[in-house]
């Protein structure tokens, strides 16, 4: 009987801790305003044709990227599933931005955090994780981050958050202020409140799954395009309907994967586009100049695909809007994608792709 009483007290204490942790995360969300939907400055000829481009600026989250939404959802999911308790070490496999955001939430509720990341992750992201109180565990092989995360979690009795499995199920795709619901609410007074296209690069696949499901749930006519960087497995797997496809891995931080992640739901995607790395970086540079704010390489990947779709719409005489994401700030890439010497060392010649984008933004001609 006494043992049962002690266990009841332990369960009550654990439930009380979880309730406090959930309340702290919800309070943080309550303090945060929604992110802005920016109009991208296309040439006037596109406005005359009734075509608009918008960027959902996810860089304004407290941790500076789209992954803030995912990290919040993952922590709430883990807490409410009973996977996190007081003192649990949180382990995550990440290319950087998710780890920054998870370190933020881990510190908020008093848990230690370890990020397992490829060694080529930018120094700026590593510094941001450490600034949030997290520890970085670097591995040379990007494909090894999964097994290494599981090993570390088992070794310390911690919890492997596993964003690549849980991203598509941790967020309520029906609404509840997810990113899709937010986009449509912000477009309500625009000329084309139902976009012709939404353009979303895939890292875990969770955001594209959320948006694709929401489109169908709400009966929208919007189509979903997922641009994929070279070296990623998603594009070939989707084209060939073969989820077993593997690849060397993306060199564009935040999107693309060496394998098809469990959270990638290809059935909700209408089109995929393969984007060369030099095109991602070239579009990132020219897009930042046009918009007047720095952006990262995954945003460049999104823009390259969006520009192609807009040119296609104009050629077909189709009016409408295209929406994509400004995933994070280019400040995180000062010593990598925004550094000419570093870019040249990767073997990328971005002058031709920058010229393609510059011509498009001046004359409307798209000649990739």
Secondary structure, 3 states (H helix, E strand, C coil): CHHHHHHHHHHHHHHHHHHHHHHHHHHHHHHCCCCCEEECCCCHHHHHCCEEEEEEEHHHCCCCECHHHHHHHHHHHHHHCCCCCCCCCEEEECCCHHHHHHHHHHHHCCCCEEEEEECCCCHHHHHHHHHCCCEEEEECCHHHHHHHHHHHHHHHCCEECCHHHHHHHHCCCCCCCCHHHHHHHHCCCCCCCCCCEEECCCCCCHHHHHHHHHHHHCCCCCEEEEEEECCCCHHHHHHCCCCCCECCCCCCCCCCCCECCCCCCHHHCCEEEEECHHHHHHHHHHHHHHHCCCCCHHHHHHHHHHHHHHHHHHHHCCCEEEEEEECECHHHHCCCCCCHHHHHHCCCCCHHHHHHHHHHHHHCCCCC
